[in-house]
Structure formats: structure tokens, C-alpha cells
Amino acid sequence: MTPVSTRLVRLLNMVPYFQANPRVSFAKAASDLGVTRKQLQQDINQLWICGLPGYGPGDLIDFELSGGTVKVTFSAGMDQPLRLNSSEASVLLVALRALAGIPGVVDPAAALSAIAKIEAAAGTASDEGNPSAIDEPAPVEDEAAAAVRAALRDSRAVRIDYYSASRDTLSSRVVDPIRVVLVGDRSYLEAWCREAEGVRLFRFDRIVEATALEEPAAPPRPALDAPPNTALFEADPSLPSATLRVAPRAAWMLEYFPMRILTELPDGHCEAAMTYAAEEWMARLILGFGADVEVLAPESLARRVRDSAAEALDAYAALES
């Protein structure tokens, strides 16, 4: 399945392409746009129901298909330059500044250049007390993040030294980059890990070192076509969630259960969130970790764990008497 963002970019470029290449054949258009003829037909069918507000006859993009060729007969303004109002420009500027500060997503220097151009075009450049992007130094990009981003751009395999907080270890592995994934305010490299033989997410701020290899990246086609797998971060809102304090000795559980780290503490402990379906099952799981896992919330789960532990101690005391 093609990611929605990828198809959207292609659809936005298709109308200007057909405008610049009237009566282009289906075969050539599919080749130029990097899609199959079947996908091209699906894209045209999608564009046929897109257009201007009102979305009635005369508002929608229209094509003339004849003799195996394509011609745009009404573009609905898709071939006109985009003009941003001040509110839209401000939103875009805020987003670009945020992206420039997240490792691995964009080239900070390129983002700063784009910000400066948008400020100049939209007339939103700041005053002397708050200088515009033209006068700002470009943020310094981490070398490892830059190497990974370049490998992704050039479709090359990359060797990374990766710090695993759950195991407190540094490992070296070769991965085939697929895409950059944003979850909250953190960026991850989604890649095929050759060692694990599966798709993994690597936090950019934990990639200690990265070296692009000469060989091309070769993730399996199903992994490349699948949408980003962020299920680990998408808890079912209908399920209860527990906040746990996990000791370093039990950190391995972070890689075996669907947990999300909330806070990493200086002493090596961490606080993590974990959803569960049945409180009784969750209590049994936590009891198995002894003092290495503590329930911070909800109170009902913490009470169940305490009561079950007390019952177990009473049972052992009865056996000794």
C-alpha cells in the first residue's frame, strides 16, 4: 500500500504534468510518473472527483481520454501558483521551524533557506528585535542524523551504532532505510534490520554513529510498500493504561510488551505506559517482576497488586507454621 502522503504529492503534480504534456500516452505518463498503468488510471479516477468548492459540474478537474492518450480539459486551478495568506504562511513557518529542530527529517540549512524565502514572499519577516531567518545561522545537524538522511535520500544501506535504552547496550547493525517517521516530537528511522530480519524503528537521538555503505538499500518489497508501523505508540483509547516505574534489571520488558516510555530517570529507572485488557492479568504480570516494576497508576491496579502480594506472603507464612 502506498503511503497517503506519497500519493498526494503525485496527484498534486499530475495535473501540471498533463498540462505540460498534452495528449501524452498512458504508457509514457505511467513511466514518467513512476507508476503502473493501473495505478495511473486509479489516480485519474481520483482526480476526476476533485476540484473547487461547490464540487459540481464545472468545478471538478476534467480529462479527455481517447486513443490511449490523456488531456486535461479543466484544471480547476491546479496549474496556478500557490499563494499563501498571512495565517497560512505563519502556520507553514512554525511547522518548518519545528521540523528543522527534529533530527533526520530535513536539512536544517535548506529548511532555514525555505523559511527565509517564505518570510520574504509573505511579508512576514521579523523586525530588528526578532531577526528574520535570513540573519539566522543554520542549525548544526548531528553527523549521524545527516548520514542517515543522506543514505535514505540515495537509497543506500547504512551501518549504525545504536544505543538501546532498555538494555543499556550499544549495538552495531546494518539496516536498509525505508522512511523517517515522526511520532509526537521525536523522529525515528524506519528500516529493515538485517540482523533481526524485520522492520524496526530507530530513534534518531539514539543513533550514535552512522556510515552509509556503497551497496544499495534493499528492504523487502512488502516492508517497503507497507505503511509506517506505529502501533506501539497508538494505544486503544477504550483500554485502561497503567503507568509503571521500571528498574534497569527489568528494562528488557520494554521490548517484549507494547509499552511507551514516558520519562527516563537519572538512576536508570524509567516510567512507561502500558495498556491492558484485564486488570487481573496485568496484576499477575507485574507480580512476576517483584520489586523491579512498581505501579504508579491507576490506584485500583496498584491496590490489586499489593493485595495479591500480601495474600501470597500469608500463604507462605501458613505453610511454614
JOZI-V44771 format. One line per field, one symbol per residue. phi: phi as a letter, one per 30 degrees, with the letter a starting at -180 (. if undefined). psi: psi as a letter, one per 30 degrees, with the letter a starting at -180 (. if undefined). A space follows every 50 residues. Layout:
# JOZI-V44771
phi = ???
psi = ???
This chain:
# JOZI-V44771
phi = .deeddddddddcddeddddbdiddedddddddibdddddddddddddcc ldejhcejccebbccahibbbdcachidccddccdddddddddddddddd ccdidbdeddddddddddeddcicdddddbedddcdddeddedddddddd dddchcdbcbcbccddchbcbcacbcdcacccbicccbccadddddhadb ccdddcddbbbdcddddbdeeedddddecceeccddddcdbccbccdedc ddddccbdbbdcbccedjdbcbcbdacbddddddddedciddbcdcaddd ddddddddddddddddddddd
psi = kkkeeeeeeeeffeeeeeefikhkleeeeeeefhlleeeeeeeeeeffgl blkehakffkkkljjkhglkkkfkfhgfgkkkkkleeeeeeeeeeeeeef fkkfeljeeeeeeeeeeeeeefhgklaefillfefkkkkkkkeeeeeeee eeeghklkkkjkkjeffhlklklkljkelkkkjbgkkkjkljjeefhlkl kjkefgjekkjklfklkikkeeeefklkjgeffikjffklkkkkjklefg fffffflilkkekjlfgfllklkkllekeeeeeeeeeffbffkkkellee eeeeeeeeeeeeeeeeeeef.
